[in-house]
Amino acid sequence: MNRWMPLVALMAGGCWTTELPELEPGLLDFAPRGAEAPEGWVVQAWPQADMLCPDGEQARFWLVHPTESDVMLPAAVVFHDRNLDYAAVPEIPEVSAFRAESQLTADYATRAVFDLLGMGIGSGSGALVAALAQSGHMVVLPSNCWGDLYANGLEDRPNDAVVDGFTRRGFDAAEFGFRMISDEAWATINRVALPVPIDYSAPVAIGIGDGGRAIGELLAEEFDIPTAVFDAPLDDLSAFYERPGTFPDEAATVELVFADVDDANLASVANTPVIPGRTAYLWSRLDPSIPSGANDAALERFTSEDSAWIVETGSLDHAPLANDAPLAADVTAWIASAPAE
């Protein structure tokens, strides 16, 4: 049996719910609080294959799309931030060992996605997703409720489920999301009836904060990614090993996820065997959430690449792309500037 086949019925026509306020079942109007969405675009949820979050709830991915389209649309996958956690007690993933809110629940991952949409209970404006929709991109937003920086998978990248108390599947989520926009057979295999036709020839992968690790993990497996955008990535994890006393909680978590520092940095884009065809690399030396030097090696690699666009944002806020409308407009314009094949 294909490991990606979902074990639950498709979440269409009112079959899914969340704890977010004022959400109606079925299709939701795409209505970001801080950005202008194109008319007639909606948000829809589907099961993320057979993946269950550590709390036993079904993991979901989300689509943003027009209600109808007569043409094939370009597509982008956006990987959300904040994916590093472990449980205080392995059997109770709802309680983080060090965070005020556990990142190991389906509800947490849903809120992370809805913050990107500008439709959640957080402060997210939805600027990036709105800009992508305005440029005609169908948007796929996978969820990661496994706290593993998108590193672990059920088959080839298993975690120690006895120690962790659950099976981590962040890499499976990254692969699922990217294949949804790059492999025309993928939706059919997984019984997902995409609501609009899409162009599989030019998929765009966008990593917000920790979501950049999803792209790095795919590149480590030599996935062909024509266009990638990194925003404030946690690329090199060496600081957590070299200065564990400075980052005790993060260091404890990465030691659970990875075998050692070399294993942790296989997905650094400074080390991946392939790089995207085109890369936008956004970072800030003033970012309070990224250890010093975490992007140095990646920047050195991309500086010599004509296909790379490096932007030092100077932002004091972590990963501003999701909420900064001018920056999102610049990035979507850069995506659209790709030369025709």
C-alpha positions in Angstrom: 0.0 0.0 0.0 1.4 3.4 -0.9 2.6 5.1 2.3 1.0 8.4 1.3 -2.5 7.2 1.0 -4.6 8.9 3.6 -6.4 6.8 6.1 -9.3 9.2 6.6 -11.9 10.6 4.3 -11.2 13.8 2.4 -11.9 16.9 4.4 -14.2 18.6 1.9 -17.7 20.0 2.3 -17.6 20.8 6.0 -15.6 17.8 7.3 -12.9 19.7 9.2 -12.9 22.1 12.1 -10.4 24.1 14.1 -10.4 25.9 17.3 -9.8 29.2 15.6 -12.6 31.8 16.1 -15.3 32.3 13.6 -14.2 29.7 11.1 -16.9 28.1 9.0 -16.6 24.5 7.7 -15.9 23.8 4.1 -14.4 26.5 1.9 -13.3 29.7 3.6 -13.0 33.0 1.9 -9.4 34.0 1.8 -9.6 37.2 3.8 -6.2 38.2 5.3 -6.5 40.9 7.9 -3.6 43.0 6.7 -3.5 42.5 2.9 -5.7 42.6 -0.1 -6.7 39.2 -1.5 -7.9 38.7 -5.0 -11.7 38.4 -5.3 -13.1 34.9 -5.3 -10.1 33.1 -3.7 -10.7 30.6 -0.9 -8.9 28.4 1.6 -9.5 24.7 1.7 -8.1 21.9 4.0 -7.2 18.3 3.1 -5.6 15.4 5.1 -1.8 15.4 4.8 -1.7 11.8 3.6 -1.6 9.3 6.5 0.3 11.6 8.8 -0.8 12.0 12.4 0.5 14.6 14.8 2.0 13.5 18.1 -1.3 14.2 19.8 -3.0 11.7 17.5 -4.8 14.3 15.4 -4.8 14.3 11.6 -2.2 16.6 10.1 -3.6 18.8 7.4 -2.3 20.8 4.5 -4.1 23.9 3.2 -4.8 25.3 -0.3 -5.4 28.9 -1.3 -7.0 29.0 -4.8 -9.6 30.7 -6.9 -13.0 29.1 -6.9 -12.5 28.4 -10.6 -9.8 28.9 -13.3 -9.8 28.3 -17.0 -6.0 28.3 -17.2 -3.2 26.4 -15.5 -2.0 28.4 -12.5 1.6 28.5 -11.2 1.9 27.1 -7.7 4.0 27.7 -4.6 4.4 25.8 -1.4 5.1 27.8 1.8 6.6 26.1 4.8 5.8 27.7 8.1 8.2 28.7 10.9 8.7 27.4 14.5 9.4 23.7 14.3 11.8 22.7 17.1 10.4 21.1 20.2 10.2 18.0 22.4 7.8 16.8 25.0 8.4 17.3 28.7 7.1 13.7 29.1 7.3 11.6 26.0 3.7 10.3 26.4 2.3 13.8 26.7 3.2 15.8 23.5 0.8 18.5 24.4 3.3 19.7 27.1 6.6 21.1 25.8 9.8 20.6 27.7 10.7 24.3 27.4 8.1 26.2 25.4 5.0 28.0 26.8 3.0 26.3 24.0 3.9 22.9 22.6 4.7 22.8 18.9 3.7 19.2 18.8 0.0 19.4 18.2 -2.3 19.6 15.2 -3.9 22.7 16.7 -0.5 24.4 16.9 0.3 23.7 13.3 -3.1 24.9 12.1 -2.6 28.2 14.0 0.9 28.5 12.4 -0.6 28.2 8.9 -3.5 30.5 9.7 -1.0 33.1 10.9 0.6 33.0 7.5 -2.8 33.4 6.0 -3.5 36.5 8.1 -6.7 34.7 9.3 -5.6 33.4 12.7 -5.5 34.5 16.3 -1.9 35.8 16.0 -0.6 39.0 14.5 0.1 37.7 11.0 -1.1 40.0 8.2 -1.2 37.4 5.3 0.9 39.7 3.1 3.0 37.0 1.5 0.2 34.6 0.7 -1.9 37.5 -0.6 0.9 38.7 -2.8 1.3 35.1 -4.2 -2.4 34.9 -4.9 -2.4 38.3 -6.5 0.3 37.1 -8.8 -1.9 34.1 -9.7 -0.2 31.4 -7.7 -2.2 28.6 -6.1 -0.6 28.2 -2.6 0.0 25.0 -0.7 0.7 25.3 3.0 1.7 22.0 4.7 1.7 21.7 8.5 4.5 20.5 10.7 3.5 19.4 14.2 6.6 17.3 14.8 9.2 19.8 16.0 11.9 18.3 13.9 12.9 21.2 11.5 11.4 19.1 8.7 14.1 16.4 9.1 12.4 13.1 10.0 10.4 10.7 7.9 8.7 7.4 8.5 10.8 5.2 6.2 14.2 6.6 5.3 14.7 9.2 8.1 13.1 7.7 11.2 13.5 9.2 14.6 13.8 7.2 17.9 10.1 7.0 18.6 10.8 5.3 22.0 12.8 8.2 23.2 10.7 10.9 21.7 7.4 9.2 22.5 6.0 9.6 19.0 7.0 9.4 15.3 8.3 12.6 13.8 7.4 13.2 10.1 8.5 16.7 9.2 10.5 15.6 6.1 7.4 13.6 4.9 5.4 16.8 5.2 8.0 18.8 3.3 8.1 16.1 0.5 4.3 15.9 0.4 3.9 19.7 0.0 6.6 20.1 -2.6 5.4 17.1 -4.7 1.9 18.5 -4.6 3.1 21.4 -6.8 5.8 19.6 -8.8 4.5 16.1 -9.6 1.3 15.9 -11.6 0.5 12.4 -10.4 0.9 13.2 -6.7 -2.6 14.6 -6.1 -4.2 11.7 -7.8 -2.1 9.2 -5.9 -3.2 10.8 -2.7 -6.8 11.2 -3.7 -6.7 14.9 -3.6 -9.0 16.5 -6.3 -7.1 19.8 -6.9 -9.8 22.4 -7.5 -7.9 24.2 -10.3 -5.4 23.1 -12.9 -1.8 24.0 -12.1 1.4 24.3 -14.0 3.9 21.7 -12.6 6.8 23.0 -14.6 7.9 25.9 -12.4 7.2 25.1 -8.7 8.2 27.7 -6.1 9.3 26.6 -2.6 9.3 29.3 0.1 10.6 28.7 3.6 9.7 31.1 6.4 12.2 30.9 9.3 12.6 27.3 10.2 10.6 26.5 7.1 13.8 27.0 5.1 15.1 23.8 6.6 12.3 22.0 4.6 13.9 23.3 1.4 17.4 22.3 2.6 16.2 18.8 3.5 14.7 18.4 0.0 17.9 19.6 -1.6 19.9 17.2 0.5 17.9 14.5 -1.2 18.6 16.1 -4.6 15.1 17.3 -5.3 14.9 19.6 -8.4 13.7 23.0 -7.1 13.6 25.6 -9.8 12.8 28.5 -7.6 13.3 28.8 -3.8 12.9 31.6 -1.3 14.5 31.5 2.1 13.4 34.1 4.7 15.6 34.2 7.9 16.6 30.5 7.7 18.1 28.6 10.6 20.6 27.2 8.2 23.8 26.1 10.0 23.0 24.4 13.4 26.6 24.4 14.6 26.0 27.0 17.3 23.7 24.6 19.2 26.6 22.1 19.4 29.4 24.5 19.9 27.7 26.7 22.5 25.1 24.4 24.1 25.1 26.5 27.3 23.9 29.5 25.4 21.1 27.6 23.7 20.3 24.8 26.2 16.8 24.0 25.1 17.5 24.2 21.3 20.7 22.1 21.8 18.7 19.4 23.7 16.2 19.3 20.9 18.6 19.0 18.0 20.4 16.2 19.8 17.1 14.3 19.8 16.5 15.0 16.1 20.0 14.6 14.6 22.8 12.1 15.2 25.5 14.8 15.4 26.4 18.2 14.1 27.4 16.8 10.7 24.0 15.1 10.4 22.3 18.3 11.4 24.1 20.3 8.7 23.5 17.9 5.8 20.4 20.1 5.1 22.3 23.4 5.3 22.2 24.9 1.8 25.9 25.5 2.3 26.4 21.7 2.0 23.6 20.3 -0.1 24.7 18.5 -3.3 22.4 20.6 -5.4 21.0 24.1 -5.1 17.8 25.6 -6.5 17.8 26.9 -10.1 17.1 30.4 -8.7 17.4 31.4 -5.1 16.2 34.4 -3.1 18.0 34.5 0.3 16.6 37.0 2.8 18.4 37.5 6.1 19.2 40.1 8.7 22.3 40.3 10.9 19.9 41.9 13.5 17.5 39.0 13.6 17.1 38.2 17.3 16.0 34.5 16.7 19.0 33.3 14.7 22.4 32.4 16.2 25.3 34.5 15.0 27.0 32.9 12.0 24.0 30.6 11.1 23.8 32.0 7.6 27.5 32.8 6.9 28.4 29.6 4.9 25.2 29.7 2.9 25.7 33.4 2.0 29.3 32.6 0.9 28.0 29.8 -1.4 25.3 31.9 -2.9 27.4 35.0 -3.3 29.2 33.3 -6.2 25.9 32.2 -7.9 24.5 34.5 -10.6 21.1 32.9 -10.0 21.0 34.0 -6.4 19.4 37.2 -5.1 20.7 38.0 -1.6 18.7 40.6 0.5 20.0 41.8 3.8 16.7 43.1 5.2 18.1 44.8 8.3 15.0 43.8 10.1 14.8 43.6 13.8 11.8 41.2 13.4 12.3 37.6 12.7 11.2 36.4 9.2 9.5 39.6 8.1 8.5 38.3 4.6 5.2 36.7 5.7 3.8 40.0 7.0 5.7 42.8 5.2 3.7 43.8 2.1 6.4 45.8 0.3 8.9 43.0 0.8 6.4 40.4 -0.3 5.7 42.4 -3.4 9.4 42.6 -4.2 9.8 38.8 -3.8 6.7 37.9 -5.9 8.1 40.3 -8.6 11.4 38.5 -8.4 9.6 35.1 -8.7 7.8 36.4 -11.8 11.0 37.6 -13.4 12.2 34.1 -14.0 13.3 33.7 -17.7 11.0 31.8 -19.9 12.2 28.3 -20.7 
